[in-house]
Amino acid sequence: MSTFRILLAAASLWALSACKLPEQRQGSYPNGFLKERYWVYRDGGREVMDGLYTSWFPNGEKEVEILYRDGNEITKTYYTEHGIVLGTVDVAAVREP
């Protein structure tokens, strides 16, 4: 029974390490406004971007939003320092041959 428990625990740890458990990261400017916020997961010791990345200008307005999927950029939306959308690029479509 003890061997079974050890094998079960080892299998559980292996399965958990294979999962993509996202972790949110963020940084701020000295004035307290958010500088960036993004999601990463660990894959073989490296961090992989997955989900929405957002950065802000020092005045608190959005600068860019990038959607990542498994480390690849999917879309990018750019903003002015006044919060006006400059445009969106479908990066995934640009990569397609």
Buried (B, 14 or more C-beta within 10 A) or exposed (E): EEEEEEEEEEEEEEEEEEEEEBEEEEEEBEEEEBBBBBBBBBEEEEEBBBBBBBBBBEEEBBBBBBBBEEEEBBBBBBBEEEEEEEEEBEBEEEEEE
